[in-house]
């Protein structure tokens, strides 16, 4: 198909990509094992952290937001682990389906897609979990399908009030760089993001910002992982590279 004129996307995402980004992407592909790429990697890894408002590592995958969902699951959890999820929209339900496919014990709080996660419900449910069977609280910060946003600072406070050690795992795919998001200040353990929304790139990069707590969980989790393994990428990042060929021009 030949497009005439300028195509302008009018969908929730992917978003329109600025001309200067398109021009930067038109540069020749460089060697992903050469010194120029190592310099690029270091610049990107350093520059991405302020966007997440974090000093924690940000792991970048050549993949979609769905891949970043999967990475968050397989690097931290084991089959049969109980997780608490919330029905706030279409993408929350897709993430739930993925969690069930990994044989997680998913407890999903029903919702009407018109409100975000209720912090009071989070606190009440975690209060009842005296033996800490729930290993992760997993939620979508902003639902692309509806625009509904959950109040993450209040949810973090609810978890603290319940004195519960569950991981807080947040899909920020349509909120990062579009509305306020603070990985460190809100003490999110894993933030999931993609390149195609607030970052104003084409689809093709997935992100996990990870605190120390999920990195410790990674050592004992038993879900199988290879492509999505945090450790391999973090080890390669030390020298400015990735464990495999990354999306060079998107970086």
Secondary structure as the mmCIF struct_conf table of DSSP 4:
data_model
#
loop_
_struct_conf.conf_type_id
_struct_conf.id
_struct_conf.beg_label_comp_id
_struct_conf.beg_label_asym_id
_struct_conf.beg_label_seq_id
_struct_conf.end_label_comp_id
_struct_conf.end_label_asym_id
_struct_conf.end_label_seq_id
BEND BEND1 UNK A 5 UNK A 5
BEND BEND2 UNK A 11 UNK A 14
HELX_LH_PP_P HELX_LH_PP_P1 UNK A 15 UNK A 18
HELX_RH_AL_P HELX_RH_AL_P1 UNK A 19 UNK A 25
TURN_TY1_P TURN_TY1_P1 UNK A 26 UNK A 26
BEND BEND3 UNK A 27 UNK A 27
HELX_LH_PP_P HELX_LH_PP_P2 UNK A 28 UNK A 31
TURN_TY1_P TURN_TY1_P2 UNK A 32 UNK A 33
BEND BEND4 UNK A 34 UNK A 34
HELX_RH_AL_P HELX_RH_AL_P2 UNK A 35 UNK A 52
TURN_TY1_P TURN_TY1_P3 UNK A 53 UNK A 53
BEND BEND5 UNK A 55 UNK A 56
STRN STRN1 UNK A 57 UNK A 62
BEND BEND6 UNK A 63 UNK A 63
HELX_RH_AL_P HELX_RH_AL_P3 UNK A 65 UNK A 74
TURN_TY1_P TURN_TY1_P4 UNK A 75 UNK A 76
TURN_TY1_P TURN_TY1_P5 UNK A 79 UNK A 80
STRN STRN2 UNK A 82 UNK A 86
BEND BEND7 UNK A 89 UNK A 89
HELX_RH_AL_P HELX_RH_AL_P4 UNK A 90 UNK A 101
TURN_TY1_P TURN_TY1_P6 UNK A 102 UNK A 103
STRN STRN3 UNK A 105 UNK A 109
BEND BEND8 UNK A 113 UNK A 115
HELX_RH_AL_P HELX_RH_AL_P5 UNK A 119 UNK A 128
TURN_TY1_P TURN_TY1_P7 UNK A 130 UNK A 131
STRN STRN4 UNK A 134 UNK A 140
BEND BEND9 UNK A 141 UNK A 141
STRN STRN5 UNK A 142 UNK A 142
TURN_TY1_P TURN_TY1_P8 UNK A 144 UNK A 146
STRN STRN6 UNK A 149 UNK A 149
HELX_RH_AL_P HELX_RH_AL_P6 UNK A 152 UNK A 161
TURN_TY1_P TURN_TY1_P9 UNK A 162 UNK A 163
STRN STRN7 UNK A 167 UNK A 171
TURN_TY1_P TURN_TY1_P10 UNK A 173 UNK A 178
BEND BEND10 UNK A 179 UNK A 179
TURN_TY1_P TURN_TY1_P11 UNK A 183 UNK A 187
BEND BEND11 UNK A 189 UNK A 189
STRN STRN8 UNK A 190 UNK A 194
TURN_TY1_P TURN_TY1_P12 UNK A 195 UNK A 196
BEND BEND12 UNK A 197 UNK A 197
TURN_TY1_P TURN_TY1_P13 UNK A 198 UNK A 199
BEND BEND13 UNK A 203 UNK A 203
STRN STRN9 UNK A 205 UNK A 210
HELX_RH_AL_P HELX_RH_AL_P7 UNK A 212 UNK A 218
TURN_TY1_P TURN_TY1_P14 UNK A 219 UNK A 220
BEND BEND14 UNK A 223 UNK A 223
BEND BEND15 UNK A 226 UNK A 226
TURN_TY1_P TURN_TY1_P15 UNK A 227 UNK A 228
HELX_RH_AL_P HELX_RH_AL_P8 UNK A 230 UNK A 237
TURN_TY1_P TURN_TY1_P16 UNK A 238 UNK A 240
BEND BEND16 UNK A 243 UNK A 244
TURN_TY1_P TURN_TY1_P17 UNK A 248 UNK A 250
#
